[in-house]
């Protein structure tokens, strides 16, 4: 029986215009459209948000999450989002931890590793009582005299000996000399070994030997000495004769968090740190040399090797498995999460993926598609926000949002199979069918950037801009200070002594201190992503009551931050403000809000903001601009806008160099 479709009725989240839609389950669904057309509003802010709300409600969470602005969602599966913004890892979350290779290696080490002495570096042994008995019987022939001793350490020697005598023991070894406890004068101190039994090994000695060794282990707290013509130490824990110390058994808990003692457990010479210092291909090749030959290894090794191969297929072959989480790029973090989901074997899940092809070359995209097909074949539904031609072509069903961005978008302008998309007159259909092409013009498309030493160089990539959560797009393009000055010059602001700093979100005075200018409060969810809820003090307005009373042209500061660049363009008269806002519209960012949090921006949006900052304040001398992979996260139409803006730099006398392996397919 086929699963019922996921049905959305009358969705109005953000710019969505009463969207109703049915999504077939157990398929690979491509969600595309120009930037700002409503893709994230539909996928993340509606479907994922509602899935998360229902999950928290099922747990009986006291603080209810807000409902998405949709009349009804029917047959919604449990939902997992793998987006560019929600995949954020801390210092202790490495690739090995994220995809559970670390746990599998730790289990392998605990079960099959060899403990090495911290003193000598030599391997140490530990045995079970039956193993101890068998080793002695196999090593020594019948007729061998044997003494079983219990080493006892700690405490006054005379008191311990008296206690042993009361328990019925008559002989002891002190500093390797044998004493009769009841009659011989004893030294004041020394290393004490109580003689538990003396016997001659015979074929029927097994039972007596087993009992004697058990008593010795009890007295010796897990240690005993077998004395023939040589001395052999046995221990339930790891024993180092050189240091006369025992070390407890290493458990899986010692690897989380990593205890120093766990590093002395090695698998064919390598400890856990050595192993995760490798890249996936290095560890994969090393693991193929292991000849472990036990049932547990035959179960764990294939799982480890399969996951390593998955990381290679996800274009993570150069990533050390111990790379700290904050050092991961957005694309790496996202693909690691895909790898983790592949290893989970979950089914019946709605996976929402945001631009998973980020940073991948064309051959690597083919491998990613194969892995996504695996997730689908496990009985899951994949809704993928993407502009990549290969991924759209490989999908079972395509939804395109549009026709434009912001208030000009928010509608479903195409829904159906890929062949029909190519025949449609939507922006995506026109570009993918090559009926409309991107023109590179006089820009330089190169495989690698040239080495330039005699001129200024500006790199424009898609790395995150600004770590401050209060950073704003309007601030990044250099227009925020002028706008705050306008509010500070209003009669009410001057009467109350409010300066431009009172309209800043980074300083105390005018902002809401309940949320410190964020407009939201973060709710820690433990193993789930943190949840942002509107600040109850300012209702998400970011400022305190006094500041919000000041208006400029009848607009309060919080209201202005909700304006898009396009909406704000007609408000200002100053040339510097109009120029920056016009540039934002020219590069296709007219739909962005002036105060939109940076954490919601895609890599392509960040890249274009960087470009606006350069275009608004161009260098006076010829400069070389290195633009890295502009097609990533961009719809072809947005890419066209970006390339046209770059042409302006060339007109101004600068040089623009572009490296992008995926761009030739769009030209």
C-alpha positions in Angstrom: 0.0 0.0 0.0 1.4 3.4 -1.0 2.0 5.9 1.7 -0.3 8.9 1.6 1.2 12.2 0.3 2.4 15.0 2.6 -0.3 17.7 2.1 0.1 21.4 2.9 -3.0 23.6 2.8 -2.9 27.4 2.6 0.6 28.0 3.8 1.4 31.7 4.5 4.8 31.5 6.2 6.9 34.6 5.4 6.3 35.4 1.7 4.4 32.3 0.8 1.1 33.2 -0.8 -1.5 30.7 0.5 0.4 27.8 -0.9 -1.2 24.4 -1.1 0.9 21.5 -2.2 1.1 17.6 -2.1 4.5 15.9 -1.8 4.8 12.3 -2.7 6.6 10.1 -0.1 9.6 7.8 -0.7 10.8 10.0 -3.5 13.7 12.4 -4.2 12.0 15.8 -4.4 13.9 18.9 -5.8 12.8 22.2 -4.5 14.2 25.0 -6.6 13.6 28.7 -7.6 15.5 32.0 -7.5 16.9 33.2 -4.1 14.2 34.6 -1.9 11.4 32.9 -3.8 10.2 31.0 -0.7 12.1 27.7 -0.8 13.4 27.9 2.8 10.1 29.3 4.0 8.4 26.2 2.7 11.0 23.6 3.6 12.6 24.8 6.8 10.2 27.3 8.3 7.0 25.3 7.6 7.6 21.6 7.2 10.6 21.2 9.5 9.3 23.7 12.0 6.0 21.8 12.2 7.7 18.5 12.4 9.9 19.7 15.3 6.8 21.2 17.1 4.9 18.0 16.8 7.9 16.0 18.1 8.3 18.3 21.2 4.5 18.1 21.8 4.7 14.3 21.7 7.3 14.5 24.5 5.0 16.6 26.6 7.4 19.6 26.5 6.0 22.4 28.7 7.1 25.3 26.5 5.2 24.9 23.3 6.8 25.9 20.0 4.9 28.4 17.8 2.9 26.9 15.0 3.9 27.5 11.4 1.5 29.8 9.5 -0.3 27.1 7.7 -3.9 25.9 7.9 -3.1 22.2 7.9 -0.3 19.7 7.2 -1.5 16.1 6.8 0.6 12.9 6.9 3.8 14.7 7.9 6.6 12.2 8.6 9.2 12.6 11.4 11.4 15.3 10.0 15.2 15.9 10.0 16.7 19.0 8.5 20.3 19.1 7.2 20.8 22.7 6.4 23.8 25.0 6.0 22.8 26.8 9.2 21.7 24.1 11.6 24.7 21.9 11.1 27.1 23.5 13.6 29.5 21.5 15.7 31.5 22.3 18.8 35.3 21.8 19.5 34.8 18.2 20.7 32.7 17.0 17.7 35.0 15.7 15.1 34.2 13.9 11.8 35.0 10.6 13.6 32.4 11.4 16.3 29.7 12.7 14.0 29.6 9.6 11.8 30.2 7.3 14.8 33.5 5.9 13.5 35.1 7.0 16.8 32.6 4.8 18.8 33.2 1.8 16.5 37.0 2.1 16.8 36.7 2.5 20.6 34.7 -0.7 20.8 37.2 -2.5 18.7 40.1 -1.3 20.9 38.3 -2.3 24.1 37.6 -5.8 22.8 40.7 -6.5 20.8 43.3 -3.9 21.7 46.5 -4.5 23.7 47.3 -2.4 26.7 50.8 -1.0 26.9 52.6 0.0 30.0 52.8 3.7 30.7 56.2 3.0 32.2 58.0 0.8 29.7 55.7 1.0 26.7 55.6 -2.8 26.5 52.4 -4.7 26.0 50.7 -5.9 29.2 48.4 -8.8 29.7 45.3 -9.5 31.7 43.6 -12.9 32.0 40.4 -14.5 33.3 40.8 -17.1 36.0 40.2 -20.1 33.6 42.8 -18.7 31.2 45.3 -18.5 34.1 44.7 -22.2 35.0 45.1 -23.3 31.4 48.3 -21.3 30.8 50.0 -22.9 33.8 48.8 -26.5 32.9 49.9 -26.1 29.3 53.2 -24.5 30.1 54.5 -26.8 32.8 54.8 -30.6 32.7 53.5 -33.0 35.3 55.7 -33.1 38.4 56.5 -29.4 38.4 56.5 -27.9 42.0 54.3 -24.8 42.1 53.5 -22.2 44.7 50.6 -19.8 44.4 51.2 -16.4 46.0 48.9 -13.5 46.7 50.8 -10.1 46.6 49.4 -7.8 49.3 50.4 -4.2 49.2 49.6 -1.3 51.6 49.3 -1.1 55.4 51.7 -2.1 58.3 53.4 -5.4 57.5 53.1 -6.9 61.0 49.4 -6.2 61.2 48.7 -7.8 57.8 50.7 -10.9 58.7 48.9 -11.3 62.0 45.6 -11.0 60.1 46.7 -13.7 57.5 47.8 -16.0 60.3 44.3 -15.8 61.9 42.9 -16.7 58.5 45.0 -19.9 58.5 47.9 -19.0 56.3 51.3 -20.1 57.6 53.9 -19.0 55.1 54.8 -15.8 53.4 57.4 -14.3 51.1 58.8 -11.0 52.2 61.3 -9.3 49.8 61.7 -12.7 48.0 62.6 -14.5 51.2 60.4 -17.3 52.6 59.2 -17.0 56.3 57.2 -19.2 58.6 54.7 -16.8 60.0 54.3 -18.5 63.4 57.9 -19.0 64.2 60.3 -17.0 62.2 61.3 -13.4 63.2 59.8 -11.0 60.6 61.2 -7.8 59.2 59.5 -4.5 60.0 58.7 -3.8 56.4 59.0 -5.2 52.9 57.0 -6.5 49.9 54.7 -9.1 51.2 53.4 -12.2 49.2 51.2 -14.7 51.1 51.7 -18.3 50.1 48.2 -19.6 49.4 49.1 -23.1 48.2 52.1 -25.4 47.4 51.5 -28.3 45.1 53.0 -30.5 42.5 51.2 -30.3 39.1 49.4 -33.5 38.1 46.7 -34.4 35.6 44.1 -34.2 38.4 45.4 -30.8 39.7 42.9 -28.6 37.8 40.3 -28.3 40.5 42.7 -27.6 43.3 44.7 -25.2 41.2 41.5 -23.3 40.3 40.4 -23.0 43.9 43.9 -21.8 45.0 44.1 -19.2 42.3 40.7 -17.9 43.1 41.7 -17.4 46.8 44.9 -15.7 45.7 43.1 -13.4 43.5 40.7 -12.4 46.3 43.6 -11.7 48.7 45.7 -10.0 46.1 42.9 -7.8 44.8 43.0 -9.3 41.3 46.7 -10.3 41.3 48.6 -13.5 41.9 52.1 -14.9 41.4 52.8 -18.4 40.1 56.2 -19.5 41.4 58.1 -22.4 39.8 61.7 -22.1 38.9 60.5 -18.8 37.4 58.1 -16.2 38.5 54.9 -15.4 36.5 52.5 -12.6 37.3 48.8 -12.9 36.5 46.2 -10.1 36.9 42.6 -9.6 36.3 43.7 -6.0 35.5 46.8 -4.9 33.4 50.0 -5.5 35.5 53.3 -3.8 34.8 56.2 -5.8 36.6 58.6 -2.9 36.1 56.5 -0.5 38.0 54.7 -3.1 40.2 51.4 -1.4 39.3 48.1 -2.6 38.0 45.9 -0.6 35.6 42.1 -1.2 35.5 40.3 -2.6 32.5 39.6 0.1 29.9 35.9 0.4 29.1 34.0 2.3 26.4 33.3 5.0 28.9 37.0 5.8 29.1 36.8 7.0 25.5 34.0 9.5 26.2 35.4 11.8 27.4 38.8 10.5 26.5 40.8 9.4 29.6 44.6 9.4 29.4 44.6 5.6 30.3 42.6 4.8 27.1 45.5 6.1 25.0 47.6 3.1 26.2 45.2 0.7 24.5 46.5 0.1 21.0 45.3 -1.9 18.0 48.4 -3.2 16.1 50.4 -0.3 17.5 47.9 2.5 17.0 45.8 4.2 19.7 42.5 6.0 19.2 44.2 9.4 18.6 46.6 7.9 16.0 43.7 6.3 14.2 41.4 9.4 14.0 44.4 11.6 13.0 44.1 9.8 9.6 42.1 10.9 6.6 39.3 8.5 5.5 41.5 6.9 2.7 44.4 6.5 5.1 42.4 4.8 7.8 40.5 2.7 5.2 43.9 1.4 3.8 45.2 0.8 7.3 42.1 -1.1 8.4 42.5 -3.5 5.4 45.9 -4.6 6.8 44.4 -5.7 10.2 44.2 -9.4 10.6 42.0 -9.6 13.7 40.2 -12.9 13.0 37.5 -12.7 15.7 33.7 -12.6 15.3 33.5 -9.1 16.7 36.0 -7.8 14.2 34.1 -9.4 11.3 31.1 -7.4 12.4 32.7 -4.0 13.3 35.3 -3.8 10.5 32.9 -3.8 7.6 30.8 -1.1 9.3 33.9 1.1 9.8 35.1 0.5 6.2 31.7 1.2 4.7 31.5 4.5 6.5 35.0 5.5 5.5 34.1 4.8 1.9 30.9 6.9 2.3 33.0 9.8 3.5 35.3 9.4 0.5 32.2 9.4 -1.8 31.0 12.6 0.0 34.2 14.3 -1.1 35.6 14.3 2.4 38.7 12.3 1.6 41.2 15.1 2.6 39.5 15.8 5.9 41.3 14.5 9.0 38.9 12.5 11.2 40.0 14.5 14.2 39.3 17.9 12.7 37.6 20.1 15.4 33.9 20.9 14.6 34.4 24.7 14.3 37.0 24.3 11.6 34.6 22.5 9.3 33.2 24.4 6.3 29.5 24.6 6.0 29.6 22.1 3.1 31.8 19.7 5.0 29.5 19.8 8.1 26.4 19.3 6.0 27.9 16.3 4.2 29.1 14.7 7.4 25.5 14.9 8.7 24.4 13.1 5.5 27.0 10.4 6.2 25.7 10.1 9.8 22.1 9.6 8.6 23.3 7.0 6.1 24.7 5.0 8.9 21.6 5.3 11.1 19.4 3.0 8.9 16.3 5.0 9.7 13.2 4.7 7.5 10.0 6.7 7.2 11.8 10.0 7.7 11.3 13.2 5.8 14.9 14.6 5.2 15.1 18.2 4.2 18.5 19.1 2.7 19.7 22.6 1.9 22.1 22.8 -1.0 24.0 19.5 -0.3 26.1 19.9 -3.5 27.9 22.9 -1.9 31.6 22.7 -2.7 31.4 19.6 -4.8 32.9 19.0 -8.3 30.7 17.5 -11.0 32.0 13.9 -10.6 31.5 14.2 -6.8 27.9 15.3 -7.3 27.3 11.9 -9.1 28.5 10.1 -5.9 26.4 12.3 -3.7 23.3 11.5 -5.8 24.0 7.8 -5.4 24.2 8.2 -1.6 20.9 10.2 -1.6 19.3 7.4 -3.6 20.4 5.0 -0.8 18.6 7.1 1.8 15.5 7.1 -0.4 15.7 3.3 -1.0 15.7 2.8 2.8 12.1 4.1 2.7 12.7 7.8 3.3 11.5 11.0 1.6 14.1 13.6 0.5 13.1 17.2 0.0 16.3 18.9 -1.4 16.6 22.7 -1.8 18.9 22.9 -4.8 19.9 24.8 -7.9 22.3 22.1 -9.2 21.3 20.9 -12.7 22.4 17.3 -12.0 20.6 17.0 -8.8 17.4 18.5 -10.3 17.7 16.1 -13.2 18.1 13.1 -10.9 15.0 13.9 -8.9 11.7 12.1 -9.1 9.7 15.3 -8.7 10.5 19.0 -9.0 8.8 21.9 -7.3 9.8 25.5 -8.4 9.0 28.5 -6.3 8.8 32.0 -7.8 8.4 33.8 -10.0 10.6 36.3 -8.3 12.1 37.0 -4.9 10.5 38.4 -1.7 7.1 39.9 -2.3 7.5 38.9 -6.0 7.7 35.2 -5.1 6.0 32.9 -2.7 4.1 30.9 -5.3 4.5 27.4 -6.8 5.2 28.1 -10.5 6.0 24.5 -11.5 5.4 21.0 -10.1 6.1 17.8 -11.9 8.8 15.6 -13.5 12.1 16.9 -14.8 11.3 16.5 -18.5 8.3 18.7 -18.2 10.4 21.3 -16.3 12.6 21.6 -19.3 9.6 22.5 -21.5 8.3 25.1 -19.0 8.8 28.8 -19.3 9.9 29.2 -15.6 13.3 30.7 -14.8 14.7 27.3 -14.0 13.2 25.7 -17.1 14.6 28.4 -19.3 18.1 28.1 -18.0 18.3 24.3 -17.7 17.0 23.8 -21.2 19.6 26.4 -22.5 16.9 28.5 -24.0 18.3 31.2 -21.8 22.1 31.3 -21.2 24.4 33.0 -18.8 27.0 35.3 -20.4 30.4 35.5 -18.9 31.4 38.6 -20.9 34.9 39.9 -20.3 35.4 38.1 -16.9 38.3 35.6 -16.6 37.2 32.0 -16.0 40.2 30.1 -14.8 40.9 26.7 -13.1 43.2 28.2 -10.5 43.8 31.8 -9.5 47.0 33.4 -10.9 49.9 34.3 -8.6 49.8 38.1 -8.5 52.4 40.0 -6.5 52.3 43.6 -7.8 48.7 44.7 -7.3 46.0 44.6 -4.5 44.0 41.4 -4.3 40.5 41.0 -2.9 39.1 37.5 -2.4 35.3 37.1 -2.6 34.3 33.6 -1.4 31.3 32.1 0.5 32.8 31.9 3.9 30.6 33.2 6.8 30.9 36.9 7.4 30.8 38.2 10.9 30.6 36.1 14.0 28.4 38.5 15.9 24.8 37.3 16.0 23.6 40.9 15.9 25.3 41.6 12.6 23.0 42.9 9.9 23.1 43.0 6.1 22.5 46.7 6.2 25.5 47.1 8.5 27.8 44.9 6.4 27.3 47.0 3.3 28.2 50.1 5.3 24.8 51.9 5.6 23.7 51.2 9.1 25.6 54.0 10.8 24.0 56.6 8.5 20.5 55.2 9.2 21.1 55.2 13.0 22.2 58.9 12.7 18.9 59.7 11.0 16.9 58.3 13.9 19.1 60.1 16.4 18.4 63.5 14.7 14.6 63.2 15.1 13.0 65.6 17.5 11.9 63.0 20.0 15.3 61.3 20.1 17.1 64.7 20.6 14.6 65.6 23.4 15.3 62.3 25.2 19.0 62.5 24.7 19.1 59.4 22.5 22.2 59.1 20.3 23.0 56.9 17.4 24.4 54.3 19.7 21.0 53.8 21.3 19.8 52.4 18.0 22.7 49.9 17.9 22.0 46.2 18.7 25.6 45.7 20.0 25.5 48.3 22.8 23.5 48.7 26.0 21.1 51.6 26.2 18.5 51.2 23.5 18.4 47.5 22.8 16.2 45.0 24.7 18.4 43.5 27.5 16.0 40.5 27.8 17.4 39.2 24.6 20.4 41.6 24.3 19.2 42.8 20.9 18.7 39.3 19.3 14.9 39.4 19.3 14.9 35.8 20.3 15.9 33.6 23.3 17.7 30.3 22.7 16.1 27.2 24.1 18.7 24.4 24.7 17.4 21.1 23.5 20.3 18.8 24.4 20.7 16.3 21.6 18.4 18.3 19.3 19.2 21.6 17.6 18.6 24.7 19.8 15.3 26.4 19.3 14.8 30.2 19.0 11.6 31.6 20.6 10.5 35.3 20.4 11.8 37.3 23.3 8.9 37.6 25.8 10.1 41.1 26.9 10.3 42.8 23.5 8.1 40.4 21.5 11.0 40.0 19.0 11.4 43.7 18.3 15.0 43.8 19.6 14.7 47.3 21.2 13.3 48.6 24.5 10.1 50.5 24.8 11.7 54.0 24.8 13.7 53.4 21.7 10.7 51.9 19.8 8.7 55.2 20.4 11.1 57.1 18.1 10.0 57.1 14.5 11.6 58.5 11.3 9.1 59.2 8.5 6.6 57.5 10.8 8.6 54.3 10.9 10.1 52.8 14.1 13.6 51.3 14.0 12.4 47.7 14.4 9.9 48.2 11.5 12.6 49.5 9.3 14.8 46.5 9.9 12.0 44.4 8.5 12.0 46.3 5.2 13.7 44.6 2.3 16.4 46.4 0.4 14.0 46.9 -2.5 11.3 48.4 -0.2 13.9 50.7 1.5 15.3 52.1 -1.7 12.6 54.8 -2.1 12.9 55.9 1.6 16.3 57.5 1.6 17.7 60.6 -0.2 21.4 60.4 0.7 23.4 59.3 -2.2 25.6 56.9 -0.2 22.5 55.1 1.1 20.7 54.9 -2.2 23.9 53.6 -3.9 24.4 50.7 -1.5 20.7 49.7 -1.6 20.6 49.9 -5.4 23.7 47.7 -5.5 21.9 45.1 -3.3 18.9 45.1 -5.7 21.2 44.9 -8.8 22.9 41.7 -7.5 19.6 40.1 -6.8 19.4 40.7 -3.1 16.4 43.1 -3.2 14.3 40.6 -1.2 16.7 40.5 1.8 15.5 42.4 4.9 17.8 45.1 6.3 18.0 43.4 9.7 17.9 39.7 8.6 20.0 37.6 10.9 23.3 36.4 9.3 22.6 32.9 10.5 19.8 32.7 7.9 21.9 33.7 4.9 23.1 31.2 2.4 26.7 31.1 1.1 25.6 32.8 -2.1 23.9 35.6 -0.3 27.0 36.2 1.9 29.2 36.2 -1.2 27.0 38.9 -2.8 27.0 41.0 0.3 30.8 41.0 0.3 30.7 42.1 -3.4 28.3 44.9 -2.6 30.7 46.2 0.1 33.5 46.3 -2.5 31.3 47.8 -5.2 30.1 50.5 -2.9 33.7 51.5 -2.0 35.8 50.5 -5.0 39.5 50.7 -4.8 41.1 53.7 -6.4 43.9 51.6 -8.0 43.5 48.6 -10.3 42.7 45.6 -8.1 42.4 41.9 -8.8 39.2 40.3 -7.5 39.3 36.5 -7.0 35.8 35.2 -7.0 35.5 31.6 -5.7 32.7 29.3 -7.0 29.9 31.9 -7.5 27.5 29.3 -8.9 27.3 27.5 -5.5 23.9 28.1 -3.8 22.8 30.4 -6.7 20.0 29.9 -9.1 21.2 30.6 -12.7 19.2 33.8 -12.8 20.9 35.1 -9.6 24.2 34.0 -11.0 23.5 36.1 -14.0 22.8 39.1 -11.8 26.0 38.5 -9.9 28.1 38.3 -13.1 26.6 41.5 -14.4 27.6 43.2 -11.1 31.2 41.9 -11.5 31.3 43.4 -15.0 31.0 46.8 -13.3 34.3 46.2 -11.6 35.9 45.5 -15.0 34.4 48.7 -16.3 36.0 50.6 -13.4 39.4 49.3 -14.4 39.8 46.2 -12.2 40.4 42.6 -13.0 38.0 39.8 -12.1 39.1 36.2 -11.9 36.6 33.4 -11.4 37.2 29.8 -10.5 34.2 27.6 -10.7 34.2 24.0 -12.0 30.4 24.0 -12.4 30.1 27.2 -14.3 31.0 26.0 -17.8 27.9 23.7 -17.8 25.7 26.8 -17.4 27.3 29.0 -20.1 
